[in-house]
Amino acid sequence: MQSLQIIKCFILLTSILAGCYYDVEEELYGTTECTTTDISYVQDIVPILRVDCYECHSVEANFGNITIEGHSQITEYVNDGSLLGSINYEAGYSPMPQGGSQLLDCEIAKIEKWIIDGAPNN
């Protein structure tokens, strides 16, 4: 009988202590802040393109005869508006990435900011 009381006390104590624990959201998930200052083609834009675009639109793949790998290649699609039209799913443009999820809002914001800044090769 005494061991049953000890087990009950242990369970009660464990649940009380567990209830005091708290998680810090930033430690669990990282920050959700989207920084669009000082956007760099090499540091910010290329990683997005590498993950979401190069599978179909690299120099090797050249799917749809569209290559955006390399600054000089992507600026063609920046200048004619098709890059933003496609990633923003605008009417008249093929939504990209095709067959996949739309880019994250932060990724789109970074690309838009880079274009607003003149799409520098930095």
C-alpha atoms as one frame of an Amber mdcrd trajectory, in Angstrom:
protein
   0.000   0.000   0.000   2.840   2.360   0.873   4.511   1.765  -2.503   1.264
   2.774  -4.224   1.310   6.075  -2.333   4.946   6.618  -3.321   4.085   6.021
  -6.987   1.161   8.451  -6.769   3.402  11.087  -5.158   6.019  10.547  -7.841
   3.452  10.949 -10.635   2.008  14.063  -9.010   5.433  15.599  -8.489   6.510
  14.766 -12.051   3.409  16.354 -13.554   3.840  19.501 -11.430   7.467  19.888
 -12.472   6.657  19.197 -16.115   3.975  21.881 -15.993   6.587  24.461 -14.990
   8.735  23.830 -18.046   8.421  26.280 -20.912   9.898  26.394 -24.392  11.286
  29.511 -25.986   9.815  29.701 -29.486  12.952  31.237 -30.995  15.071  28.396
 -29.627  12.715  25.761 -31.011  11.968  27.214 -34.436  14.549  29.932 -35.010
  13.535  33.439 -35.841  10.790  34.082 -38.328  12.088  37.530 -39.136  12.593
  38.275 -42.814  15.464  40.637 -43.445  15.436  42.365 -46.810  18.240  44.836
 -46.239  21.549  44.491 -48.042  20.341  41.688 -50.299  23.177  40.011 -52.144
  22.810  38.011 -55.342  25.440  35.490 -54.219  24.480  35.247 -50.533  20.679
  35.578 -50.706  19.316  35.018 -54.212  21.451  32.147 -55.529  20.627  29.864
 -52.551  16.902  30.345 -53.204  17.359  29.657 -56.908  19.595  26.643 -56.240
  16.973  24.988 -54.027  13.818  25.928 -55.913  14.727  26.632 -59.549  17.965
  25.117 -60.788  16.584  21.585 -60.954  14.710  22.647 -64.090  16.358  25.927
 -65.100  20.092  25.325 -64.662  22.504  25.418 -67.580  22.402  21.609 -67.713
  18.634  21.148 -67.385  17.494  24.151 -69.465  13.872  23.001 -69.152  11.564
  24.973 -71.428  14.685  26.550 -72.921  14.868  28.781 -69.840  18.134  29.062
 -67.953  18.397  31.299 -64.900  21.677  29.939 -63.592  24.139  32.799 -63.681
  23.579  36.502 -63.230  23.540  37.375 -66.937  20.952  34.654 -67.617  18.557
  35.622 -64.829  18.628  39.341 -65.630  16.868  38.599 -68.940  13.871  37.341
 -66.943  14.195  40.123 -64.383  14.080  42.761 -67.120  11.052  41.332 -68.932
   9.125  40.872 -65.644   8.663  37.145 -66.056  10.691  36.173 -62.992   8.452
  38.140 -60.619   5.337  37.261 -62.588   6.078  33.560 -62.272   7.055  33.465
 -58.589   4.108  35.696 -57.639   1.696  33.485 -59.617   0.480  36.465 -61.661
  -1.964  35.967 -64.509  -0.241  35.490 -67.863   2.849  33.806 -66.351   3.575
  30.165 -65.630   3.508  29.729 -61.849   6.911  28.651 -60.609   8.187  26.398
 -59.314   5.956  24.335 -61.560   4.306  21.465 -59.746   5.703  22.647 -56.417
   4.744  24.975 -53.641   5.023  28.709 -54.126   8.187  30.213 -52.715   7.992
  31.413 -49.136   6.865  35.020 -48.685  10.298  35.941 -47.333  12.051  34.439
 -50.353   9.787  36.375 -52.712  10.370  39.552 -50.695  14.143  39.089 -50.985
  13.952  38.585 -54.746  11.667  41.608 -55.109  14.025  43.766 -53.041  17.019
  42.598 -55.062  15.202  43.552 -58.262  14.123  46.940 -56.840  17.781  47.562
 -55.966  18.669  47.042 -59.644  19.405  43.271 -59.529  23.116  43.832 -58.818
  25.669  41.079 -59.371  26.986  41.223 -55.824
